[in-house]
Amino acid sequence: MECGVHKVITDCKDFFLENEIWILSFLGGFQRAHIYKNMDLREEFKNSLKQEIRKIVLSNYVNTRVSTKQHIENLEYIIAWSTSSPFNSILRGGKLRWGVVQKIFNLYLKYLWCWGRIPSPPHCPFDSFILNHLGFNSKWTRMNSKAEYLEWVETAASHAQKKGLSVPEWELSVYEKNRILTQTEFNCLSIGDDFIDFFVLQAGFQKKNFPEIILSFEKPPLLHKAEPYWESIPIDGVLGQYDSIYQRIIIYIVGIDCLLQRWNFDFTDLMCIVLLHEIAHWITHKLPHLSAQEWPLDDYLFTVSEVHEGLAQIIVYLYLQYKGISSLRRTFKRLTQLQPTAYNIYNKNLFGNLIKKNHVKIMNSLITLRNKRKSISSLNEWLSLI
């Protein structure tokens, strides 16, 4: 009797988990895809689709690894099935699109694989995050091409092979990195907000909302110059970038990964320092002050980079000294040692007693630069104002 009870409980657990998996799979596949022309048979359609996919999985995926060819045929079968009456009458275009079918089928397989119910599936779910990571601008919800789907698969396989992973393993690792990035971004943004408050309270600036911050997985524009030696690494163009034209900050995850592989930095601390540096550029350019609302764009653009980097570095340094965050101070110092001279402006061996000047004098020099209404052609031209 006890064994019978345990079996019933086990069956109930399995039923519950699979039901939850289907809820998540339908949410992931249908929520933003606008597949319905009308809602008349929506529940019947979902139940029938679930049975069709489940039947295919039980027949093909439980005990063996399915090939890409077989998996594509299974996706094609579901698309063809969706054209049948009466369900074609409720679907936009009379059928399910390739992007939607791959998403719900691959997502269901991913859940079963992670649950330990099937071997590794041949593909992964392709959504906006994964497609962006792969360098595609496609919208999976609108994609309706077998050839385009195969291009996604081949590109993902190439990325996975470089990491020594299967495509599903690679996709999981990307999402794990995104989870860490999300938490890291939250931590860094909290520090970034405090960074802005520091200048609002201590130097008379006015509060303004954060600029747009983009986590980019594209290869940084200047990475090819840093890769051969990593002896002199500018933050800008390799680890991050402040786009003064669109007033946005870009953090290059690929550049940060490359640096982490070469040097033993803490990931969160490194991300914070890069973000603070780019926010510092935005502060010098856009954070309003009663005496000078912002640095005019043309003057800002044509001022030499040494002035921009020197200003950004010294105000990050002043903030870290004021806050006393030891781990960030250590990371800032180590990273600066790898950077060109302008990034070391706070270094007394290079720039004498500059750091003994209080932050108000340094920030007043920024106000003077803004009000000059001309570009600054040398680092010394700025230093003479302090």
C-alpha positions, 0 to 999 in steps of 0.5 A, spaced: 500 500 500 505 504 501 509 503 495 502 505 491 501 511 495 508 513 493 507 512 486 501 516 486 505 522 489 511 521 484 506 521 479 502 527 482 509 531 482 511 529 475 504 531 473 505 538 476 512 539 474 510 538 467 504 542 467 508 548 470 513 547 464 507 547 459 505 554 462 512 557 461 513 554 454 506 557 452 508 564 455 515 564 452 512 562 445 506 565 445 506 571 450 509 577 445 508 573 438 500 575 437 499 569 433 491 569 434 486 572 429 481 571 434 480 567 440 474 562 439 478 556 439 484 558 443 484 553 449 482 547 444 488 549 440 493 550 445 491 543 448 492 540 441 498 543 440 501 540 447 499 533 445 502 533 438 509 536 441 508 531 447 507 525 442 513 527 438 517 528 444 515 521 447 517 518 440 523 521 438 527 525 444 526 520 450 532 515 449 536 518 443 539 524 441 535 527 435 539 530 429 538 537 426 535 534 420 530 530 424 529 536 429 527 540 423 522 535 420 519 535 427 518 543 427 516 542 419 511 537 422 508 542 427 507 548 422 504 544 417 499 541 423 497 548 425 494 549 418 489 544 419 482 546 420 479 548 424 485 552 428 488 555 421 482 560 422 484 563 428 491 564 427 494 570 423 496 568 416 493 561 417 499 557 421 504 558 426 510 561 424 517 558 424 520 563 430 514 561 434 514 554 433 522 553 434 521 557 441 515 553 444 518 546 441 525 548 443 523 551 450 519 545 452 525 541 450 530 545 454 525 544 460 525 537 460 533 536 459 534 540 465 529 536 469 533 530 466 527 527 462 531 527 456 538 527 453 541 534 450 536 536 445 539 538 438 538 546 438 536 551 444 530 556 444 532 562 440 529 569 443 531 576 442 537 576 448 540 570 444 539 572 437 542 579 439 548 575 443 549 572 436 549 578 432 542 578 429 537 583 429 531 579 427 525 578 431 523 571 432 516 572 433 516 574 426 521 570 423 518 565 418 523 562 414 527 555 415 533 558 411 533 563 417 532 558 422 538 554 420 543 560 419 541 561 427 543 554 428 549 554 425 551 561 428 550 558 435 553 552 433 559 556 431 559 559 438 558 553 442 564 549 439 569 555 440 567 554 448 567 546 447 560 546 449 553 543 445 548 548 443 544 547 449 550 548 454 552 554 450 545 557 451 545 556 458 552 559 460 549 565 456 543 566 460 547 564 467 552 570 465 546 574 463 543 573 470 550 575 473 550 581 469 543 583 471 545 582 478 552 586 477 548 591 473 544 592 479 549 593 484 553 597 479 547 602 478 546 603 485 554 605 486 553 609 479 547 613 482 551 614 489 556 617 484 552 622 481 549 624 488 556 625 490 557 631 485 550 634 486 551 634 494 559 636 494 560 640 487 553 644 486 551 640 480 543 638 479 540 631 479 539 628 472 536 621 470 541 616 468 543 616 461 541 609 457 546 604 459 547 598 454 551 591 455 554 590 448 556 583 446 559 585 440 567 586 439 569 592 442 572 597 436 579 598 439 580 591 442 584 589 436 589 594 438 589 592 445 589 584 444 596 583 442 600 585 448 595 588 453 600 593 456 596 599 455 589 598 455 584 604 454 578 603 458 574 607 452 573 603 446 575 596 449 571 596 456 566 601 455 564 607 451 561 614 452 557 616 446 556 623 447 552 624 440 546 620 443 548 621 450 549 613 452 554 608 455 556 602 452 559 596 456 563 591 452 562 585 455 567 581 450 572 586 452 571 585 459 571 578 458 578 578 455 581 582 460 579 578 466 582 572 462 589 575 462 588 579 469 585 576 475 580 582 476 573 581 480 568 581 475 563 586 479 568 591 481 571 591 474 564 592 471 563 598 476 569 601 475 568 601 467 561 604 469 563 609 473 569 611 468 563 612 463 558 615 467 564 620 469 564 622 462 557 623 462 557 628 468 563 632 465 559 633 458 551 633 461 550 633 468 547 640 469 550 646 473 547 653 475 554 656 472 554 652 466 548 647 464 552 642 460 559 642 455 557 644 448 557 638 444 562 641 438 567 643 444 566 637 447 567 633 441 573 636 439 577 637 445 583 632 446 581 625 449 587 626 454 583 632 457 576 627 457 580 621 460 584 625 465 577 629 468 573 622 468 579 618 472 580 624 477 573 625 479 572 617 479 578 617 484 576 623 488 569 619 489 572 613 491 577 616 496 571 620 499 567 613 499 573 609 502 570 603 498 577 599 498 575 593 493 573 598 488 579 603 490 584 597 489 581 595 482 581 602 480 588 602 481 590 596 478 586 597 472 589 604 471 596 601 471 595 598 465 592 604 462 595 610 458 598 616 461 592 621 461 588 615 465 594 616 471 592 623 472 591 622 479 598 619 480 602 624 484 609 622 481 606 624 474 602 630 476 605 633 482 600 635 487 594 635 483 590 630 487 591 635 493 587 640 490 580 639 493 574 636 488 571 643 488 577 646 485 577 641 480 570 641 478 570 648 477 575 647 472 570 643 468 565 649 469 571 654 466 572 649 460 564 649 459 564 656 459 570 657 454 566 655 448 571 652 445 575 646 444 581 644 449 587 642 445 592 640 450 592 636 457 596 642 460 591 647 457 586 644 462 591 643 468 593 650 468 586 652 470 586 648 476 
